[in-house]
Structure formats: structure tokens, C-alpha cells
Amino acid sequence: MKRLSVFLFIVWCSGNVESQDRYAANYYVDCSAQSNGDGSLQNPWNALASVNNSTFSPGDSILFKRGTIALGELWPKGSGNERAQIIIDSYGTGPKPIIDAQGEENSAAIRLSNQEYWTIQNMEVINNAKTMGSRWGIYVYANDSLVKHKIHIKNNTVHNVYASSIRTPKGTEIPSFYSVGGIYVKVEEPGSMNDILVEGNQLTDIVGIGICFWGESEMAGDGMNWDNLSPHVIIRGNSVLRTGADGILVLGTDNEFIEYNFVNGAGQLGKSEDIPGKAGTNGTDYIAGLWPTRHRGGIVQYNEVCNTRRFIGLGQSFDNDLYVTGTTIFQYNYSHDNEGGFFLDCCSPEETNTGNIIRYNISQNDGRYDYMTLLKGKNLVYNNVFYSTDTIVIDKSSNNFFYNNIFWSIDGKWNNNTFDHNSYFGGLIAPDNDTSRIVKNPKFVNPGAGKTGIETLEGYKLQISSPCLSNGKIILNNGDKDFWGNPIPVTAAPNIGAHNRVDN
């Protein structure tokens, strides 16, 4: 009898699951329609108010007609569940449907609040204005102290969001740029999020942060709660062009993935001076192209970051910043023409921070100001290419380990770090403690020829006559492959640099 009861209970549960999704519906929105309908394909809604006044259920889709424009803020209600998302998407043919929030204060083109299990995809959003204020393109916010699940934001176009380029506003109602941006996902402590995907979006001209995930942070005043980090956060395959602040910022995550992104012109829309009539700190001041902070571990890979602007300081392409535990890996990235430099590590001295691993990256003509600043120490930097027609400055760093790198510049400043089996060329004087150094021409195919696009870096492969072939230091747990995907030996000497020729 007991087995029969269990069986009947399972059957009832299965039927109940089906019934939850059985009534999922498609709702259609065509803001070019002459009259407001019932949301069906034949008689679509024609106003955002109809969507915003509705509560949707798991499995529902809200579909906007391509080639149309909706004015105002889209804020549908309801949540999906672990079996079915609620989806915002497009239908028909032609360009993506546009949601234009028209620059209203405290507005987002698309907003979710204390909701979960949503997918937002294939939309175009705008939120332009003439004065700075609290604005977002796509804004997901939670403050109910719960865990929010599965927010996926994919293949959207976000542009002309005018919010703030001021880091620390004084004497003004303008918000800090840390609180606004193009795609912005934030959860207030003690809440967290699980399964956040921001993928394949194109962002242009964002006066604020391009893409931001903001979770657990010591900024609430109680220090870091390492048990409250947000897992499964992925920022992948996005393009961020011209911002007024950081390009991509990820905060409060547990082993995030930040990969295959293109960030060009972070800070290009920023301000280097005070707002007229508002003296004090009212500039953009400090930014980086792409950086995680207040997090555990993580992988940052296959990204291209270029043309980051420098203001009072910083301006590097990559940064790992403050309150970090575990090891963060930066690998297979391409950094070029960033005014501040290549990399910043200004982590606090937590004993649980085991340092960064920085490997198989190519840096071309990044700025000399703070080319590589590794304040924490413990960083393991190997098999990178650092090419500059200026100076490579590492003099603010100490207690880091540099192996198998190629340094090519006119001068270098090294400070108290450990160097072994590196290559030095271009006029710089190698550090004395690198007793296995190579000071001959590394014989790249065509150094300095990199353009926009990782595919333009063939010039940093090594010629067959390179002295860097098979002259590197063996590194355990070396990632298995070089910048181009070639295997790296684990029991024999590898090449120096980011290229491990397979024909040598």
C-alpha cells in the first residue's frame, strides 16, 4: 500500500508539473498597430502599459514585432521557475524591435525587480538624455534578501544610454557611475544570484559602466561574506564600444567566467575635470577596461581590450581588485593601446588570496604609466608576450614570479621580483636575477603588427630559428595549450613566449 501511495504521489506531481507549463502562452506586442488588442498574434498589444500591467507565468513569451519602436520603460511582472523561463524576444522579420526609455530619470529600457527565471534576447534598447542621471539600458535588480535564479541576457543591442561618468560625485545629485550602465545586474546583500548569463550583446556609447554584475560586497559596511557569493556568473562574447566608465565590471561572484569579450574605448566618454560649478571630485578619475573584484577565483580568457583611457590613474586593460580569495586566471587575452598599461592587481592582503595566474596573453603597445602593477605579490606570470615601443614598467610590484615571458621594449623597470628563463629585446636591460635570460632577437614573424582582432596576431608566432624554442622553464599545471591552441609539453622544456611551435 505504501508503494502504491508513493507511486500515485509521483504521478500527481508529474501531472502537476505539466499543468504548470501547459497554459504557457505567447503574447505579442506591435507598437505600430492602430489599436490595442488582447496580445494575440492576430490582435497584438500596441503599448508597453499592457505588458507592464500583466503578470506572466513560467513558459510565457513576450514577443515584440521586429521593425517597431516602443517608447517608455518595459517592466513585465512575474517569474518563471526551474522548469520554464519567461522570455522577452522578437518576432517577424527586419531589425530588432526598439525599446526607447527616452532618458527619463530613474528609468531603464527593460527592467526586472525581485524576479527570476527570465531570458531577455534579441532586443534593441536606448535610454538617451542630455543630463546625467540614474539610467540603465537593461536593469535587473533584487533586494528581497533571497537567491534569484537564471537571468539570461543574450544577443541584445544596447546603445546611447546616458547615465553618469562621475566616479565620486560631490555636491551634485548625479549618481556614481558604479551604479548605472548599459546592462546592469545587481543583488543587494544578503541576497545573491545563481546562473547569470550575459552573452552576445552589443553595447555602444554607454555613459556609465558597459556591463556590470554587482553582488556581495564589503561596500555595505560589514565586510565580505564569502558564503554569500553568486555562483555561475558568465559574461561571454559581448562587444562594448565607448563608455564613460569601466567596460566590464564583475563583483561578488564565485568562480566567474569572463570570456570572448571585446572592449574598445572604455572611458572614452568620461570626464577629466569637474562639472562646471561643482568643485571637488567630479571626474571619471579611475577605471579599467575589464575587471573582477570582491570575488573568489574565476577565469578571464580570450578577451580583447583596447584603447582604455587613463584619467588621474589606472587605465589598464585588466584589473583584479580588492577583497579577492583563491586564484584568478587571466589567459589567452589580447591587450593593446590602453593608456594606463596592461594589468593592475591592487588586492588587499588577504591570506586566502593565492595570487593571479597570468599566462599566454599578448600585450602590444599598452601605456607606460603603470604597465603592470602587482601590489599583492604572489602572482605567477608566464609565457606572455609584452611588446611595447615605449617602456615596460613593473617597478611598483614585488614578490611576483616571471617565467618564460618575452619582453620587447626600449627600457624596463623591474623592482624586486623573481625572473627566470625570460627573453629581453629592444634596448631594455634585463634584470640581474634572471640568470637563464635570453637577450637575442626572439625572431617573431612580424612583431608590432597586431590590429583590432585576435586573429591579427600571427606576427607573434616564433620563427623556426628563434632562440626561444625549447628554452623555457617547465611549469606544472601549465594550462596544456598556448595562445593558438598548440599543446605545451609537461616533461620537456617549452618555448618562451605565447607560441609553442608544433614543428620544432
Secondary structure, DSSP 4 states (H G I P E B T S, - for coil): -HHHHHHHHHHHHHHHHHHHHHT--EEEE-TTSSS---SSSSS-B-SHHHHHT-EE-TT-EEEEETT-EEES-B--EE--BTTB-EEEEEESSSSPPEEE-TT-TTEEEEEEES--SEEEES-EEEE--SS--SEEEEEEEE-SSSEEEEEEEES-EEEEEE----SS--SSSPPPGGG-EEEEEEE-TT-EEEEEEEES-EEEEEESEEEEEE-S-GGGTT---GGGPEESEEEES-EEEEESS-SEEEESEES-EEES-EEE-TTTT--SSPBTTB-SS-S--EE-SEEEEEEE--EEES-EEE----SSEE-EEEEEEEEEEEEEEEES-EEES-SSEEEEE-----TTEEEEEEES-EEES--STTSEEE-S---EEES-EEE-SSEEE-TT--S-EEES-EEESSEEE--S-EEES-EEESSPPPPTT-TT-B-S---BSSTT---SSGGG-GGGSBPTT-TTTT-S---TT--SB-TTS-B--SSS---SSS---S--
